[in-house]
Amino acid sequence: MLAGFAVVVAVPVGAAVTMTQPAQAVDTPTVQARLLATAPTPLVSVVDSAAPTPAGWTAPDGTPRTGLVQADAGLAAGSTIEIPVDATGMPAGPQLHREDPRLTGFLAALATLLACWGLLGVNAVVWRLRLTAIDLRNWADAWARVEPAWSGRDRTP
């Protein structure tokens, strides 16, 4: 019953996270940036790895800019890549896709569900230990009453 309650709690939490997640415009302006150096290759191969690489670009207002942009590992100097920029013309980071809020909501619901189940599990362990301690205390009290008669120690000469 409590596990079902955890499921009922997790779904609204996921929906609430999806609805309150700050929306990043999918139509963030992008510009073409020219790499000033070859993008470094990581020591450990990672799927879809990108590395900070020096690049130059022109901001939407026409101002020339330089800085570090995320470029695919091993991309040669002089290559052009498309980067999202903010209002000042500086890199805005990766754009969110339309699926991201749903994925975030799903992950929030899953985390809430696992947290609820974890709390239920901890609660069960605590109660089990407490009940075991009560049972052992009751058993010791009962044995203290029965043992003298059973062992014959209560016989008076």
DSSP file (Angstrom, degrees, kcal/mol; ACC not computed):
  #  RESIDUE AA STRUCTURE BP1 BP2  ACC     N-H-->O    O-->H-N    N-H-->O    O-->H-N    TCO  KAPPA ALPHA  PHI   PSI    X-CA   Y-CA   Z-CA
    1    1 A M     >        0   0    0      0, 0.0     4,-1.8     0, 0.0     5,-0.1   0.000 360.0 360.0 360.0 -44.6    0.0    0.0    0.0
    2    2 A L  H  >  +     0   0    0      1,-0.2     4,-1.9     2,-0.2     5,-0.1   0.849 360.0  56.1 -68.5 -32.5    2.8    2.4    0.9
    3    3 A A  H  > S+     0   0    0      2,-0.2     4,-1.6     1,-0.2    -1,-0.2   0.890 106.9  50.3 -64.9 -37.8    4.7    1.5   -2.3
    4    4 A G  H  > S+     0   0    0      1,-0.2     4,-2.2     2,-0.2    -2,-0.2   0.876 106.8  54.9 -64.9 -37.5    1.6    2.5   -4.3
    5    5 A F  H  X S+     0   0    0     -4,-1.8     4,-2.0     1,-0.2    -2,-0.2   0.888 104.1  55.0 -61.4 -39.2    1.5    5.8   -2.4
    6    6 A A  H  X S+     0   0    0     -4,-1.9     4,-2.2     1,-0.2    -1,-0.2   0.897 108.1  48.6 -61.9 -40.0    5.1    6.4   -3.5
    7    7 A V  H  X S+     0   0    0     -4,-1.6     4,-1.6     1,-0.2    -1,-0.2   0.913 109.7  51.9 -65.1 -42.0    4.0    6.0   -7.1
    8    8 A V  H  < S+     0   0    0     -4,-2.2    -2,-0.2     1,-0.2    -1,-0.2   0.842 112.7  46.1 -64.5 -32.8    1.1    8.3   -6.6
    9    9 A V  H  X S+     0   0    0     -4,-2.0     4,-1.5     1,-0.2    -1,-0.2   0.875 107.9  57.0 -75.0 -38.1    3.5   10.9   -5.1
   10   10 A A  H  X S+     0   0    0     -4,-2.2     4,-2.3     1,-0.2     5,-0.2   0.860  99.4  57.3 -66.1 -37.9    6.1   10.6   -7.8
   11   11 A V  H  X S+     0   0    0     -4,-1.6     4,-2.2     1,-0.2    -1,-0.2   0.940 108.0  44.7 -64.4 -48.9    3.9   11.3  -10.8
   12   12 A P  H  > S+     0   0    0      0, 0.0     4,-2.7     0, 0.0    -1,-0.2   0.868 111.7  54.7 -63.8 -32.9    2.7   14.8   -9.6
   13   13 A V  H  X S+     0   0    0     -4,-1.5     4,-2.4     2,-0.2    -2,-0.2   0.941 108.8  47.7 -64.3 -44.8    6.3   15.7   -8.6
   14   14 A G  H  X S+     0   0    0     -4,-2.3     4,-2.1     1,-0.2    -1,-0.2   0.907 113.3  48.2 -60.8 -41.9    7.5   14.9  -12.1
   15   15 A A  H  X S+     0   0    0     -4,-2.2     4,-2.3     2,-0.2    -1,-0.2   0.901 110.6  51.4 -65.5 -40.1    4.7   16.9  -13.7
   16   16 A A  H  X S+     0   0    0     -4,-2.7     4,-2.1     1,-0.2    -2,-0.2   0.903 109.8  49.3 -64.6 -40.7    5.4   19.8  -11.4
   17   17 A V  H  X S+     0   0    0     -4,-2.4     4,-1.1     1,-0.2    -1,-0.2   0.908 111.3  50.1 -64.6 -40.8    9.1   19.8  -12.3
   18   18 A T  H  < S+     0   0    0     -4,-2.1     3,-0.2     1,-0.2    -2,-0.2   0.906 113.7  44.9 -62.9 -41.3    8.2   19.7  -16.0
   19   19 A M  H  < S+     0   0    0     -4,-2.3    -1,-0.2     1,-0.2    -2,-0.2   0.820 118.1  42.0 -74.8 -30.9    5.8   22.7  -15.6
   20   20 A T  H  < S+     0   0    0     -4,-2.1    -1,-0.2    -5,-0.2    -2,-0.2   0.503  82.1 118.2 -96.8  -3.8    8.1   24.8  -13.5
   21   21 A Q  S  < S-     0   0    0     -4,-1.1     2,-0.1    -3,-0.2    84,-0.0  -0.432  77.5-106.6 -64.1 130.3   11.4   24.2  -15.4
   22   22 A P        -     0   0    0      0, 0.0     2,-0.5     0, 0.0    -1,-0.1  -0.363  35.3-125.7 -60.7 131.6   12.6   27.5  -16.8
   23   23 A A        -     0   0    0     -2,-0.1     2,-0.5    -3,-0.1    -3,-0.0  -0.663  19.1-159.9 -83.8 126.1   12.1   27.5  -20.5
   24   24 A Q        -     0   0    0     -2,-0.5     4,-0.1    73,-0.1    72,-0.0  -0.917  31.9-109.2-102.2 129.5   15.1   28.2  -22.6
   25   25 A A    >   -     0   0    0     -2,-0.5     3,-0.8     1,-0.2    71,-0.3  -0.304  15.7-150.0 -60.3 133.5   14.1   29.3  -26.1
   26   26 A V  T 3  S+     0   0    0      1,-0.2    -1,-0.2    69,-0.1    69,-0.1   0.697  94.8  64.3 -75.5 -18.4   14.8   26.7  -28.7
   27   27 A D  T 3   +     0   0    0      2,-0.0    -1,-0.2    68,-0.0    -2,-0.1  -0.127  69.1 156.2 -98.8  38.1   15.4   29.6  -31.2
   28   28 A T    <   -     0   0    0     -3,-0.8    58,-0.1     1,-0.1    67,-0.1  -0.405  54.6 -99.6 -57.7 135.1   18.5   31.0  -29.4
   29   29 A P        -     0   0    0      0, 0.0    56,-3.0     0, 0.0     2,-0.3  -0.301  42.4-159.6 -62.0 142.7   20.4   32.9  -32.0
   30   30 A T  E     -A   84   0A   0     54,-0.3     2,-0.3    -3,-0.1    52,-0.1  -0.894   8.1-169.3-121.6 153.9   23.4   31.1  -33.5
   31   31 A V  E     -A   83   0A   0     52,-2.3    52,-2.6    -2,-0.3     2,-0.5  -0.914  30.5-103.3-135.1 163.0   26.5   32.3  -35.3
   32   32 A Q  E     -A   82   0A   0     -2,-0.3    26,-0.5    50,-0.2     2,-0.4  -0.788  36.3-165.2 -88.8 125.4   29.3   30.7  -37.2
   33   33 A A  E     -AB  81  57A   0     48,-3.3    48,-2.5    -2,-0.5     2,-0.5  -0.920  10.9-143.9-112.8 138.5   32.5   30.4  -35.2
   34   34 A R  E     -AB  80  56A   0     22,-2.9    22,-2.3    -2,-0.4    46,-0.2  -0.892  23.1-123.5-102.5 125.1   35.9   29.7  -36.8
   35   35 A L  E     - B   0  55A   0     44,-2.9    43,-2.7    -2,-0.5    20,-0.3  -0.467  16.3-163.5 -68.9 132.6   38.2   27.6  -34.7
   36   36 A L  S    S+     0   0    0     18,-2.8     2,-0.3    -2,-0.2    19,-0.2   0.565  76.2  19.4 -91.6 -11.9   41.6   29.2  -34.0
   37   37 A A  S    S-     0   0    0     17,-0.8     2,-0.3    39,-0.1    41,-0.2  -0.959  95.7 -84.5-148.7 163.0   43.2   25.9  -32.9
   38   38 A T        -     0   0    0     -2,-0.3    38,-0.2    39,-0.1    37,-0.1  -0.541  52.2-108.2 -71.3 134.4   42.6   22.2  -33.3
   39   39 A A        -     0   0    0     36,-2.8    35,-1.6    -2,-0.3    14,-0.1  -0.452  40.5-112.0 -64.7 129.6   40.1   20.9  -30.8
   40   40 A P        -     0   0    0      0, 0.0    35,-0.2     0, 0.0    34,-0.1  -0.277  21.6-128.9 -65.7 149.3   42.0   18.8  -28.2
   41   41 A T        -     0   0    0     32,-0.2     4,-0.1    33,-0.1    31,-0.0  -0.853  27.5-119.0 -96.7 129.9   41.4   15.1  -28.1
   42   42 A P        -     0   0    0      0, 0.0    -1,-0.0     0, 0.0     7,-0.0  -0.266  13.2-124.7 -67.0 155.6   40.6   13.8  -24.6
   43   43 A L  S    S+     0   0    0      1,-0.1     2,-0.5     2,-0.1    -2,-0.0   0.857 102.7  49.6 -66.2 -34.9   42.9   11.2  -23.0
   44   44 A V  S    S-     0   0    0      2,-0.0     2,-0.4     0, 0.0    -1,-0.1  -0.917  95.5-120.7-107.5 128.7   39.9    8.9  -22.5
   45   45 A S        -     0   0    0     -2,-0.5     2,-0.4    -4,-0.1    -2,-0.1  -0.537  35.5-178.8 -71.8 123.9   37.6    8.3  -25.5
   46   46 A V    >   -     0   0    0     -2,-0.4     3,-1.1    -4,-0.0     2,-0.1  -0.972  32.7-108.2-124.3 138.3   34.1    9.5  -24.7
   47   47 A V  T 3  S+     0   0    0     -2,-0.4     0, 0.0     1,-0.3     0, 0.0  -0.432 103.3   4.1 -64.3 135.2   31.1    9.2  -27.1
   48   48 A D  T 3  S+     0   0    0      1,-0.2     2,-0.3    -2,-0.1    -1,-0.3   0.896  91.8 178.4  57.5  44.6   30.1   12.7  -28.4
   49   49 A S    <   -     0   0    0     -3,-1.1    24,-1.6    24,-0.1     2,-0.3  -0.583   9.9-173.7 -83.2 141.2   33.0   14.3  -26.6
   50   50 A A  E     - C   0  72A   0     -2,-0.3    22,-0.2    22,-0.2    20,-0.1  -0.939   5.0-159.0-128.6 152.5   33.6   18.1  -27.0
   51   51 A A  E     - C   0  71A   0     20,-2.9    20,-2.4    -2,-0.3     2,-0.3  -0.970  30.4 -99.7-133.3 147.4   36.4   20.2  -25.8
   52   52 A P  E     + C   0  70A   0      0, 0.0    18,-0.2     0, 0.0    16,-0.1  -0.517  49.8 178.0 -66.0 126.8   36.8   23.9  -25.1
   53   53 A T  E     - C   0  69A   0     16,-2.9    16,-2.6    -2,-0.3     2,-0.1  -0.992  33.2-108.4-135.4 137.3   38.6   25.3  -28.1
   54   54 A P  E     + C   0  68A   0      0, 0.0   -18,-2.8     0, 0.0   -17,-0.8  -0.432  49.9 162.6 -65.8 137.5   39.6   28.9  -28.9
   55   55 A A  E     -BC  35  67A   0     12,-2.5    12,-2.1   -20,-0.3     2,-0.4  -0.961  30.5-137.9-149.8 163.7   37.5   30.4  -31.7
   56   56 A G  E     +BC  34  66A   0    -22,-2.3   -22,-2.9    -2,-0.3     2,-0.3  -0.965  28.3 157.1-126.1 146.4   36.5   33.7  -33.2
   57   57 A W  E     -BC  33  65A   0      8,-2.6     8,-3.5    -2,-0.4     2,-0.5  -0.953  39.7-108.0-156.5 170.6   33.0   34.8  -34.4
   58   58 A T  E     - C   0  64A   0    -26,-0.5   -26,-0.2    -2,-0.3     5,-0.1  -0.947  34.2-130.2-110.8 125.3   30.9   37.9  -35.1
   59   59 A A    >   -     0   0    0      4,-3.3     3,-2.6    -2,-0.5    30,-0.1  -0.224  31.2-101.5 -66.4 161.4   28.1   38.7  -32.6
   60   60 A P  T 3  S+     0   0    0      0, 0.0    -1,-0.1     0, 0.0    27,-0.1   0.777 125.2  56.3 -56.9 -26.5   24.6   39.3  -34.0
   61   61 A D  T 3  S-     0   0    0      2,-0.1    -2,-0.1    27,-0.0    27,-0.0   0.439 124.4-104.0 -86.2   2.6   25.3   43.1  -33.5
   62   62 A G  S <  S+     0   0    0     -3,-2.6    -1,-0.0     1,-0.3     0, 0.0   0.391  75.1 139.3  95.1  -2.1   28.4   42.8  -35.7
   63   63 A T        -     0   0    0     -5,-0.1    -4,-3.3     1,-0.1    -1,-0.3  -0.602  55.0-122.2 -77.5 130.5   31.0   43.0  -32.9
   64   64 A P  E     -C   58   0A   0      0, 0.0     2,-0.3     0, 0.0    -6,-0.2  -0.530  35.8-173.5 -72.1 139.6   33.9   40.6  -33.4
   65   65 A R  E     -C   57   0A   0     -8,-3.5    -8,-2.6    -2,-0.2     2,-0.3  -0.942  14.2-171.1-132.5 152.1   34.3   38.2  -30.5
   66   66 A T  E     +C   56   0A   0     -2,-0.3     2,-0.3   -10,-0.2   -10,-0.2  -0.973  29.2 109.5-137.1 154.7   36.8   35.5  -29.4
   67   67 A G  E     -C   55   0A   0    -12,-2.1   -12,-2.5    -2,-0.3     2,-0.4  -0.977  64.7 -48.9 167.6-172.0   36.7   33.0  -26.7
   68   68 A L  E     +C   54   0A   0     -2,-0.3     2,-0.3   -14,-0.2    -2,-0.0  -0.744  49.7 178.3 -91.3 133.6   36.4   29.3  -25.9
   69   69 A V  E     -C   53   0A   0    -16,-2.6   -16,-2.9    -2,-0.4     2,-0.7  -0.906  36.5-102.6-127.8 158.4   33.6   27.3  -27.5
   70   70 A Q  E     +C   52   0A   0     -2,-0.3     2,-0.3   -18,-0.2   -31,-0.0  -0.737  47.7 173.9 -83.9 118.1   32.8   23.6  -27.3
   71   71 A A  E     -C   51   0A   0    -20,-2.4   -20,-2.9    -2,-0.7     3,-0.1  -0.933  39.9 -92.3-125.5 149.1   34.0   21.8  -30.4
   72   72 A D  E >   -C   50   0A   0     -2,-0.3     3,-2.0   -22,-0.2   -22,-0.2  -0.323  58.0 -92.7 -57.7 137.1   34.1   18.2  -31.3
   73   73 A A  T 3  S+     0   0    0    -24,-1.6   -32,-0.2     1,-0.3    -1,-0.1  -0.241 109.4  16.2 -55.6 134.1   37.4   16.6  -30.3
   74   74 A G  T 3  S+     0   0    0    -35,-1.6    -1,-0.3     1,-0.3     2,-0.2   0.403  81.4 151.4  84.8  -2.1   40.0   16.6  -33.1
   75   75 A L    <   -     0   0    0     -3,-2.0   -36,-2.8   -35,-0.2    -1,-0.3  -0.459  48.6-113.9 -65.7 131.8   38.2   19.2  -35.2
   76   76 A A    >   -     0   0    0    -38,-0.2     3,-1.7    -2,-0.2   -41,-0.2  -0.257  27.9 -95.6 -73.5 151.8   40.9   21.1  -37.2
   77   77 A A  T 3  S+     0   0    0      1,-0.2   -41,-0.2   -41,-0.1   -39,-0.1  -0.365 112.2  35.1 -59.3 142.1   41.8   24.7  -36.8
   78   78 A G  T 3  S+     0   0    0    -43,-2.7    -1,-0.2     1,-0.4   -42,-0.1   0.204  87.1 129.1  92.6 -14.2   40.0   26.9  -39.4
   79   79 A S    <   -     0   0    0     -3,-1.7   -44,-2.9   -45,-0.1     2,-0.4  -0.377  53.6-133.2 -69.0 151.7   36.8   24.7  -39.3
   80   80 A T  E     +A   34   0A   0    -46,-0.2     2,-0.3    -3,-0.1   -46,-0.2  -0.893  24.6 179.0-110.0 141.2   33.6   26.5  -38.7
   81   81 A I  E     -A   33   0A   0    -48,-2.5   -48,-3.3    -2,-0.4     2,-0.5  -0.933  29.9-115.6-132.7 157.9   30.9   25.4  -36.2
   82   82 A E  E     -A   32   0A   0     -2,-0.3   -50,-0.2   -50,-0.2   -52,-0.0  -0.835  35.1-176.8 -96.4 128.4   27.6   26.9  -35.3
   83   83 A I  E     -A   31   0A   0    -52,-2.6   -52,-2.3    -2,-0.5     2,-0.3  -0.968  26.0-122.3-126.3 142.0   27.3   28.1  -31.7
   84   84 A P  E     -A   30   0A   0      0, 0.0     8,-2.5     0, 0.0     9,-0.5  -0.609  33.1-163.7 -77.0 141.4   24.4   29.5  -29.7
   85   85 A V  B     -D   91   0B   0    -56,-3.0     2,-0.1     6,-0.3     5,-0.0  -0.908  11.5-131.3-126.8 155.2   25.0   33.0  -28.4
   86   86 A D    >   -     0   0    0      4,-2.7     3,-1.5    -2,-0.3     6,-0.1  -0.153  49.2 -76.9 -89.6-169.2   23.3   35.2  -25.7
   87   87 A A  T 3  S+     0   0    0      1,-0.3    -1,-0.0     2,-0.1    -2,-0.0   0.764 132.1  52.0 -64.0 -25.8   22.3   38.8  -26.1
   88   88 A T  T 3  S-     0   0    0      2,-0.1    -1,-0.3   -28,-0.1   -29,-0.1   0.505 119.0-108.7 -88.9  -3.9   25.9   40.0  -25.6
   89   89 A G  S <  S+     0   0    0     -3,-1.5    -2,-0.1     1,-0.3     3,-0.1   0.539  77.5 129.3  89.7   7.6   27.2   37.7  -28.4
   90   90 A M  S    S-     0   0    0      1,-0.1    -4,-2.7   -31,-0.0    -1,-0.3  -0.619  73.8 -77.5 -93.0 155.5   28.9   35.3  -26.0
   91   91 A P  B     -D   85   0B   0      0, 0.0    -6,-0.3     0, 0.0    -1,-0.1  -0.250  38.1-162.6 -55.2 132.5   28.4   31.5  -26.1
   92   92 A A        -     0   0    0     -8,-2.5    -7,-0.2     1,-0.3    -5,-0.0   0.430  37.7-115.7 -96.7  -1.2   25.1   30.6  -24.5
   93   93 A G        -     0   0    0     -9,-0.5    -1,-0.3     2,-0.0     2,-0.0  -0.274  58.8 -28.1  87.9 176.9   25.9   26.9  -24.0
   94   94 A P        -     0   0    0      0, 0.0     2,-0.2     0, 0.0   -11,-0.0  -0.334  69.2-114.8 -67.7 146.2   24.0   24.1  -25.6
   95   95 A Q        -     0   0    0      1,-0.1     2,-0.3   -69,-0.1   -69,-0.1  -0.491  25.9-118.5 -76.4 148.3   20.4   24.6  -26.6
   96   96 A L        -     0   0    0    -71,-0.3     2,-0.2    -2,-0.2    -1,-0.1  -0.656  25.7-136.7 -81.9 144.4   17.7   22.6  -24.9
   97   97 A H    >   -     0   0    0     -2,-0.3     3,-1.3     1,-0.1   -73,-0.1  -0.587  26.7-104.8 -95.1 164.8   15.7   20.4  -27.1
   98   98 A R  T 3  S+     0   0    0      1,-0.3     4,-0.4    -2,-0.2    -1,-0.1   0.777 119.2  56.8 -60.9 -26.0   11.9   20.2  -26.8
   99   99 A E  T 3> S+     0   0    0      1,-0.2     4,-2.4     2,-0.1     3,-0.4   0.703  84.1  85.0 -79.3 -18.7   12.2   16.8  -25.2
  100  100 A D  H <> S+     0   0    0     -3,-1.3     4,-2.9     1,-0.2     5,-0.2   0.872  86.1  51.0 -57.1 -44.3   14.5   18.0  -22.3
  101  101 A P  H  > S+     0   0    0      0, 0.0     4,-2.4     0, 0.0    -1,-0.2   0.894 112.5  47.5 -62.3 -35.9   11.6   19.2  -20.0
  102  102 A R  H  > S+     0   0    0     -4,-0.4     4,-2.6    -3,-0.4    -2,-0.2   0.912 112.6  48.6 -68.7 -41.2    9.9   15.9  -20.3
  103  103 A L  H  X S+     0   0    0     -4,-2.4     4,-2.7     2,-0.2     5,-0.2   0.917 112.1  49.3 -63.8 -42.5   13.1   14.0  -19.7
  104  104 A T  H  X S+     0   0    0     -4,-2.9     4,-2.4    -5,-0.2    -2,-0.2   0.912 111.7  48.9 -62.7 -42.5   13.8   16.1  -16.6
  105  105 A G  H  X S+     0   0    0     -4,-2.4     4,-2.5    -5,-0.2    -2,-0.2   0.907 111.5  49.5 -62.7 -42.2   10.2   15.6  -15.4
  106  106 A F  H  X S+     0   0    0     -4,-2.6     4,-2.6     2,-0.2    -2,-0.2   0.928 112.2  47.4 -62.2 -45.4   10.6   11.8  -15.9
  107  107 A L  H  X S+     0   0    0     -4,-2.7     4,-2.7     2,-0.2    -2,-0.2   0.869 111.5  51.2 -66.1 -35.6   13.9   11.7  -14.0
  108  108 A A  H  X S+     0   0    0     -4,-2.4     4,-2.5     2,-0.2    -1,-0.2   0.915 111.5  47.5 -65.7 -42.3   12.5   13.8  -11.2
  109  109 A A  H  X S+     0   0    0     -4,-2.5     4,-2.6     2,-0.2    -2,-0.2   0.913 113.1  48.5 -64.3 -41.7    9.5   11.4  -10.9
  110  110 A L  H  X S+     0   0    0     -4,-2.6     4,-2.7     2,-0.2     5,-0.2   0.920 112.1  48.5 -64.3 -43.8   11.9    8.5  -10.9
  111  111 A A  H  X S+     0   0    0     -4,-2.7     4,-2.5     2,-0.2    -2,-0.2   0.905 112.4  49.0 -62.9 -40.9   14.1   10.1   -8.3
  112  112 A T  H  X S+     0   0    0     -4,-2.5     4,-2.8     2,-0.2    -2,-0.2   0.923 111.5  49.5 -63.9 -43.7   11.1   10.8   -6.1
  113  113 A L  H  X S+     0   0    0     -4,-2.6     4,-2.6     2,-0.2    -2,-0.2   0.930 113.1  45.9 -60.5 -47.0    9.8    7.3   -6.5
  114  114 A L  H  X S+     0   0    0     -4,-2.7     4,-2.5     2,-0.2    -1,-0.2   0.884 112.7  51.0 -65.9 -37.8   13.2    5.8   -5.6
  115  115 A A  H  X S+     0   0    0     -4,-2.5     4,-2.7    -5,-0.2    -2,-0.2   0.921 111.0  48.3 -64.5 -43.1   13.5    8.2   -2.6
  116  116 A C  H  X S+     0   0    0     -4,-2.8     4,-2.5     2,-0.2    -2,-0.2   0.935 113.4  46.7 -62.5 -45.7   10.1    7.2   -1.4
  117  117 A W  H  X S+     0   0    0     -4,-2.6     4,-2.4     1,-0.2    -1,-0.2   0.892 111.7  52.0 -63.5 -38.3   10.9    3.5   -1.7
  118  118 A G  H  X S+     0   0    0     -4,-2.5     4,-2.6     2,-0.2    -2,-0.2   0.918 110.2  48.0 -62.7 -43.6   14.2    4.1    0.0
  119  119 A L  H  X S+     0   0    0     -4,-2.7     4,-2.7     1,-0.2    -2,-0.2   0.898 111.2  50.8 -64.0 -39.8   12.5    5.9    2.9
  120  120 A L  H  X S+     0   0    0     -4,-2.5     4,-2.4     2,-0.2    -2,-0.2   0.905 110.8  49.3 -62.9 -40.0    9.9    3.1    3.1
  121  121 A G  H  X S+     0   0    0     -4,-2.4     4,-2.2     2,-0.2    -2,-0.2   0.921 112.3  46.6 -65.0 -44.5   12.8    0.6    3.2
  122  122 A V  H  X S+     0   0    0     -4,-2.6     4,-2.7     1,-0.2    -2,-0.2   0.919 112.0  52.1 -62.9 -42.7   14.6    2.5    6.0
  123  123 A N  H  X S+     0   0    0     -4,-2.7     4,-2.6     1,-0.2     5,-0.2   0.910 109.2  49.8 -59.5 -43.1   11.4    2.8    7.9
  124  124 A A  H  X S+     0   0    0     -4,-2.4     4,-2.4     2,-0.2    -1,-0.2   0.905 111.4  48.6 -63.6 -41.7   10.8   -1.0    7.6
  125  125 A V  H  X S+     0   0    0     -4,-2.2     4,-2.6     2,-0.2     5,-0.2   0.930 111.8  49.1 -65.1 -44.6   14.3   -1.7    8.9
  126  126 A V  H  X S+     0   0    0     -4,-2.7     4,-2.4     1,-0.2    -2,-0.2   0.935 114.0  45.5 -60.8 -46.6   14.0    0.7   11.8
  127  127 A W  H  X S+     0   0    0     -4,-2.6     4,-2.9     1,-0.2     5,-0.2   0.886 111.4  53.0 -65.3 -37.1   10.6   -0.8   12.8
  128  128 A R  H  X S+     0   0    0     -4,-2.4     4,-2.3    -5,-0.2    -1,-0.2   0.928 111.2  46.1 -63.1 -44.1   12.0   -4.4   12.4
  129  129 A L  H  X S+     0   0    0     -4,-2.6     4,-2.3     2,-0.2    -2,-0.2   0.897 113.7  49.3 -64.5 -40.1   14.9   -3.6   14.7
  130  130 A R  H  X S+     0   0    0     -4,-2.4     4,-2.2    -5,-0.2    -2,-0.2   0.933 112.5  46.2 -65.9 -45.7   12.6   -1.9   17.2
  131  131 A L  H  X S+     0   0    0     -4,-2.9     4,-2.6     1,-0.2    -1,-0.2   0.871 111.1  53.2 -65.4 -36.2   10.2   -4.8   17.3
  132  132 A T  H  X S+     0   0    0     -4,-2.3     4,-2.7    -5,-0.2    -1,-0.2   0.916 108.3  50.3 -63.8 -42.1   13.0   -7.3   17.6
  133  133 A A  H  X S+     0   0    0     -4,-2.3     4,-2.2     2,-0.2    -2,-0.2   0.906 111.5  48.2 -62.5 -41.1   14.4   -5.4   20.6
  134  134 A I  H  X S+     0   0    0     -4,-2.2     4,-2.7     2,-0.2    -2,-0.2   0.925 111.8  49.9 -63.8 -44.5   10.9   -5.4   22.2
  135  135 A D  H  X S+     0   0    0     -4,-2.6     4,-2.7     1,-0.2    -2,-0.2   0.912 111.3  48.5 -61.0 -43.1   10.6   -9.2   21.5
  136  136 A L  H  X S+     0   0    0     -4,-2.7     4,-2.5     2,-0.2    -1,-0.2   0.893 111.7  49.4 -65.6 -39.2   14.0   -9.9   23.0
  137  137 A R  H  X S+     0   0    0     -4,-2.2     4,-2.4     2,-0.2    -2,-0.2   0.929 113.1  46.7 -65.0 -44.6   13.2   -7.8   26.1
  138  138 A N  H  X S+     0   0    0     -4,-2.7     4,-2.6     2,-0.2    -2,-0.2   0.902 112.5  50.4 -62.5 -41.5    9.9   -9.7   26.5
  139  139 A W  H  X S+     0   0    0     -4,-2.7     4,-2.8     2,-0.2    -2,-0.2   0.917 110.5  49.4 -63.0 -43.0   11.6  -13.0   26.0
  140  140 A A  H  X S+     0   0    0     -4,-2.5     4,-2.3     2,-0.2    -2,-0.2   0.904 111.8  48.8 -63.4 -41.6   14.2  -12.1   28.6
  141  141 A D  H  X S+     0   0    0     -4,-2.4     4,-1.3     2,-0.2    -2,-0.2   0.930 113.7  46.1 -63.0 -44.7   11.6  -11.1   31.1
  142  142 A A  H  X S+     0   0    0     -4,-2.6     4,-2.2     1,-0.2     3,-0.2   0.907 112.8  49.7 -65.6 -41.6    9.6  -14.3   30.5
  143  143 A W  H  X S+     0   0    0     -4,-2.8     4,-3.3     1,-0.2    -1,-0.2   0.879 105.7  57.3 -64.8 -37.6   12.7  -16.4   30.8
  144  144 A A  H  < S+     0   0    0     -4,-2.3    -1,-0.2     1,-0.2    -2,-0.2   0.843 111.7  43.1 -62.3 -31.7   13.7  -14.6   34.1
  145  145 A R  H  < S+     0   0    0     -4,-1.3     4,-0.4    -3,-0.2    -2,-0.2   0.863 123.4  35.2 -79.1 -37.0   10.3  -15.7   35.5
  146  146 A V  H  X S+     0   0    0     -4,-2.2     4,-2.3     1,-0.1     3,-0.5   0.850 102.2  71.2 -88.2 -36.6   10.4  -19.3   34.1
  147  147 A E  H  X S+     0   0    0     -4,-3.3     4,-3.0     1,-0.2     6,-0.3   0.843  92.9  54.3 -58.5 -42.7   14.1  -20.3   34.3
  148  148 A P  H  >>S+     0   0    0      0, 0.0     6,-1.5     0, 0.0     5,-1.1   0.927 114.8  41.4 -60.1 -41.3   14.4  -20.6   38.1
  149  149 A A  H  45S+     0   0    0     -3,-0.5    -2,-0.2    -4,-0.4    -3,-0.1   0.891 117.0  48.4 -70.8 -38.1   11.5  -23.0   38.3
  150  150 A W  H  <5S+     0   0    0     -4,-2.3    -1,-0.2     1,-0.2    -3,-0.2   0.885 114.8  43.6 -70.0 -40.3   12.6  -24.9   35.2
  151  151 A S  H  <5S-     0   0    0     -4,-3.0    -1,-0.2    -5,-0.2    -2,-0.2   0.625 109.8-119.6 -83.3 -12.4   16.2  -25.3   36.3
  152  152 A G  T ><5S+     0   0    0     -4,-0.9     3,-1.0    -5,-0.3    -3,-0.2   0.568  78.0 123.2  87.6   8.6   15.3  -26.2   39.8
  153  153 A R  T 3 < +     0   0    0     -5,-1.1    -4,-0.2    -6,-0.3    -6,-0.0   0.685  63.5  65.2 -76.6 -17.2   17.1  -23.3   41.4
  154  154 A D  T 3  S+     0   0    0     -6,-1.5     2,-0.3    -7,-0.1    -1,-0.2   0.472  72.6 117.0 -86.1   0.9   13.9  -22.1   43.1
  155  155 A R    <   -     0   0    0     -3,-1.0    -6,-0.0    -7,-0.2     0, 0.0  -0.497  56.4-148.6 -69.7 128.2   13.7  -25.2   45.4
  156  156 A T              0   0    0     -2,-0.3    -2,-0.1     1,-0.1    -1,-0.0  -0.848 360.0 360.0 -99.3 133.7   14.0  -24.2   48.9
  157  157 A P              0   0    0      0, 0.0    -1,-0.1     0, 0.0    -2,-0.0   0.500 360.0 360.0 -73.8 360.0   15.7  -26.8   51.2
